[in-house]
Amino acid sequence: MRKSAPGSTDASPPGRGTGFTLIELLVVLAIVGIMVGVAAVRLMPDPSRRLEDSARRLAALLEQAREEALITGSSIGWSQEGGGYAFWQRDGTGRWALDAARVFRARELPPGVRIVAAQADGAPLAGGSRIVFAAQGIGLPFRLTLALAGRRVSVACDGRGAVRLGGLRGQ
């Protein structure tokens, strides 16, 4: 049997090198794998949340457009545009022009979210038509329906400006 020389720090048994055993490495890899899995699940976007966030953002912008129309005395229009929506204001000649203001800029909906129905006063909104927030504060009631992965959320206004959401989780 081999003995260490006095003052030597080599305490490993003969024939065995220093380092980690296969079991120790597997345990560490399993722990790292579990941590990566938990992080991936937390970071993955929830489709229902993305749909509800889009509906809340749209509802807030519609309420703000109505308030802006009342305050400025100038009508503001909203329309569905491709994969998103845009706000419009009348220019000096009375024609509708895209609103260049940062708040009312044209917006794209998040991937997968789409507007599947738009109704004004109970009738489908024709392509190119606008929902108008009049300077007097009274407009037609409307309902917009957003969808993602088989789920639907609605944004509705009663014509006097009260915007409400329907189809949210927990309602």
N, C-alpha and C positions, 0 to 999 in steps of 0.2 A: 504494500500500500504506500502510495506516495504521500509525503508530508510536505506542508508548506515550510519554506525557510522562515526563520524568525524575521519578523518585520514585513513579511509579504502580505499583500492584500487579496491575493487570489484565493477565494473561499469556495469556488465552484467544484463540484465533484469531478472526478476524472472522466474524460470523454464527453462532457457536457459543456457547450459554450455559453456565453452570457447572451441575454436577449429575452424575447417574449415567447411563450409557448403558443402553439396553434390555438388552443382553447382561449387564451387571453386575447389573441387577435380576433377571433370569431366573436367574442363577447363585445369587444369595442366596435366592430363592424355592425353588429346587430343594434347596438345603442345608437350609433350614428344614423343607421337606416331608419330607425323609429323616429328620431328627431327630424330628419329630412321629410319623412312622410307627414308628420304633424304640421310642419311648416308649410308644406305644399298644400295641404287641405285648407289651412287658414288663409293662404294667399290667393287661392282660386276664387275668382269672382262668382258670386251666387247669382244665377240668372234672374231669380225673382227680385232680388235686391236691385239689380241693374234696371229692371223694368220699373220698379216703384220709384227709384231715384229719378229716372227720366220723367215719369209722370209728375212727381213733385216739382221738379225743375220747370216743366212746362206750365203747371198750374201757377207757380209763383211768377213766372214771366207774364202770363196772361193777366193776373191780378195787377201786376205792375204796369202793364200796358194800359189797362183800364184807368188806373190812377193817373198815369201820365196824360192820357187823353183829357181827363177832367181838369187837371191842373193847367195844362197848356192851352186848352180850348181847341185842340187840333185832333181830328180823328186818327186812330192808329188801326191798321189792318193786320191780320195774321193769315198766312196761307201755308198749306202743305207744299213743300218743294222737294221733289226727288226723295232722297232718303232722310229728309229733315224738315225744317220749317223756317219761315222768314217773317219778319215784321216789316210793315210798310207804313210810310207817311206820305201825305200829300205834299208835292213840291209847290213852288211859287205859281205854277200854271194850273194847279188843281189835279195834276196827274199823280197816280200812285208811283212812288219810288222806294226802292229798298232803303230801310233805315240804316244809316251808317253808324249810329251810336253803339258804343261797346256793349251796352246792356241788351239792346234789341238787334244785335247782329244776326245774320242767318246762321243757323246751327244744324249740324248733322246729328242724327240720333246715334246712340252707341250701336256697335255691331249686333245684328239680330233683332234689335228693337225696331218696330215699324208701326206706322199709323194705319190701322186696318179699316177704320170707319171714321167719317167726319160728317156730322149732321148739324144743320142750322134750322131752327124752328121746326124740327121733326122730319125734315127732308134731307136726303143725301146732299152733301156739298159738292157741286160740280167742279171738275178740274179747272184750276186757275181762279176759282172764286176765293173771296176773302171773308173772314169773320171780321166785322168792323166794330171797334169800340168807339162809339160816338162821343163827341165832346160834351154832350148833354148827359152822358152816363147811362143812357138806356139803349139797349141793343137787343138783338134776337137771342133767345136761348140756344145754346149749342152743346153738343157732346162730341168729344174726341175719344176714340178707343185705341189704345196702344197695346201691342201684343209681342210676346216673346216666348218661344218654346211652349205653345199651347195655353199660356196664361194671358189673361186680359185685364187691363186696368183702364178705367175711364176717367176723363177729366170733363166735368160738366159745369156750365154756367147758366144761371136762371134768367139772364137778360138784364138784371139789375146790378150784376157784378159779383154776386156770391159764387165763387168757384169752389167746387168740392170734388174730392176724389172718391172713386168707387172701385171695389174689387181688391183693396189692399189686404194683406195678411193681418189677421187680428181684428178685422172689422165685423 
